Amino acid sequence: MTRENGLNMLIVAGLVLVPLWAFFADEPFTITLATRAVILAMAAVGLNIALGLGGLISLGHAVFFGLGGYAMGILAYHAQTYTPFVEWPFVIEGTKSMPIIWLVAVVMSSLAAFVIGLLSLRTSGAYFIMITLAFGQMFFFFSISWSAYGGEDGVSIYLRNGFPGLNTLAPIQFYGLCFGLLMLVLLFASLLARSPFGLALNAARQSEQRVQAVGMMPFRLRLAAFVISGAITGLAGALFADLNRFVSPAMFSWQMSGEIMILVILGGVGRLYGPVVGAIVYVMLEHVLGDLSDYWHIYLGVLLLLVVLFVKGGIIGAVSGRRTAHG
Amino acid sequence: MTSVLSLEQIEASYGPIQALFGVSLDVSEGEAVALMGRNGMGKSTTVKTICGMLPAQGDIRFAGNRINGLPSHKIARLGVGLVPEGRRCFSGLSVEENLVAASRKGEWDFAKVTDLFPRLAERRRQQAASLSGGEQQMLAIGRALMTNPRLLVLDEATEGLAPVVRQEIWTAIEALKNRTGVSILIIDKSLKELARIADRAVIVERGKDVWSGAFDALDREVADRHLGV
């Protein structure tokens, strides 16, 4: 077993034991923090597929996070106001069922990723960053002016949506749900990275021409990766909105895109558990430093600077010592 | 014999500078053709036009279909397996991953490639960047074979390698030629080694083909005149 695998198992153990301890010690806030970390981790695992595996520096992943959030917000809003979402040509009611909301979130964010990818993947480097950023801003300003769903104020949902067989209002049960989903997403991401598709994507990042010479089209590989990446981040968005029981244009903001990217870089780009470590550290800093100062982002900035300058491979790279990111 | 690859009066330029002034050559099913010529005469440029990396005028046909203007990946899918000059592997991937990433359904798979190059099996978990030059070359050939090509294009496959390793690679290419039906277009400078596998030779000089014929017919006089050896 490599040190990185050991570290990964330690992280999983922590994600199981800390909330359990908090449950028995009656510290619901700790559970909420852990839930937040797990959901942000999932969003970042999504980005890591595009960024770490495909080398696609997307500064627009808030689009998918926000779409997931609004999928939840809009469906739940119609369910709680007993108004149909669509009346013509057929009636579509809102819903409070998580599985349906997740499905809608994943489908919507995949579609958006497909269209955005189709247009933006023709460019690379700085242009790709700018185009994804521009799409993010488009969604952001659209959501601000969409008064049917609160415009700038967003939408509040009174009760958390339901999952068959669980009481999602109990923090530990909702945490368990999110944690389970994160584990599934991580399993999927690790299988993906080892699959011929993942290897080809990795190879395309290293040399476009060599990949073409063995008969594969880098554009299609990247588009597929971008769609998968967006779908996972979209699912995380739906959970995030359910955690807060609130969705607002802030989920579409470029700061959100930046935050997701920070999680990946902090933890380790291209490492399976990089985004998870990044999210845990981020949420801990936010909590600890946020108590000390409103300007806690300054310290986050310093930490990010140190990680980028001195430890290649993020926190996971620093601890496990393997310099080449892989899988 | 059916023609696998045929080039008819190919011209190509790098920006404003014309490099090929009419190269013609043919490779038939199961045949090995040596593409020869001194440095800078257009051998690698010819390979680039075949693989769609450089636009060309003239007619390039693969298995009867015109392939000029097709993107590289489509040409590769039709069955052109390129082993590029300078052993270009995916350095961040392991040996096995390099091969799996390129694999397409057909008779060549990981087991068959490692049968041809047992050393790749020993190194299967090693990163390509840490392989020796010869092993990287074997990996590049193996990777091309994993796409199950009809035509294997070898661009300077043994350049800059130690004599022992060169022999190993030549033996493998010879085995490929004799045991499979794959057609081979090979660029190399070593007449002695080419004689082991090449059926015919085409010599290019200043962007044109100036001599072609059976490899046995390539005598001292022709070699002296066009190759300077």
HADDOCK unambig.tbl for C-alpha pairs under 7 A between the chains (distance, minus, plus):
assign (segid A and resid 196 and name CA) (segid B and resid 100 and name CA) 5.87 0.50 0.50
assign (segid A and resid 196 and name CA) (segid B and resid 101 and name CA) 4.89 0.50 0.50
assign (segid A and resid 199 and name CA) (segid B and resid 97 and name CA) 6.46 0.50 0.50
assign (segid A and resid 199 and name CA) (segid B and resid 101 and name CA) 5.18 0.50 0.50
assign (segid A and resid 200 and name CA) (segid B and resid 101 and name CA) 4.81 0.50 0.50
assign (segid A and resid 203 and name CA) (segid B and resid 90 and name CA) 5.86 0.50 0.50
assign (segid A and resid 206 and name CA) (segid B and resid 90 and name CA) 6.62 0.50 0.50
assign (segid A and resid 212 and name CA) (segid B and resid 72 and name CA) 5.57 0.50 0.50
assign (segid A and resid 212 and name CA) (segid B and resid 73 and name CA) 4.35 0.50 0.50
assign (segid A and resid 213 and name CA) (segid B and resid 72 and name CA) 6.16 0.50 0.50
assign (segid A and resid 213 and name CA) (segid B and resid 73 and name CA) 5.93 0.50 0.50
assign (segid A and resid 213 and name CA) (segid B and resid 76 and name CA) 5.79 0.50 0.50
assign (segid A and resid 213 and name CA) (segid B and resid 82 and name CA) 6.28 0.50 0.50
assign (segid A and resid 214 and name CA) (segid B and resid 73 and name CA) 6.76 0.50 0.50
assign (segid A and resid 214 and name CA) (segid B and resid 76 and name CA) 5.71 0.50 0.50
assign (segid A and resid 214 and name CA) (segid B and resid 81 and name CA) 6.67 0.50 0.50
assign (segid A and resid 214 and name CA) (segid B and resid 102 and name CA) 5.84 0.50 0.50
assign (segid A and resid 214 and name CA) (segid B and resid 144 and name CA) 6.46 0.50 0.50
assign (segid A and resid 214 and name CA) (segid B and resid 147 and name CA) 6.34 0.50 0.50
assign (segid A and resid 215 and name CA) (segid B and resid 73 and name CA) 3.99 0.50 0.50
assign (segid A and resid 215 and name CA) (segid B and resid 74 and name CA) 6.12 0.50 0.50
assign (segid A and resid 215 and name CA) (segid B and resid 76 and name CA) 4.38 0.50 0.50
assign (segid A and resid 215 and name CA) (segid B and resid 77 and name CA) 4.79 0.50 0.50
assign (segid A and resid 216 and name CA) (segid B and resid 73 and name CA) 5.17 0.50 0.50
assign (segid A and resid 217 and name CA) (segid B and resid 73 and name CA) 5.81 0.50 0.50
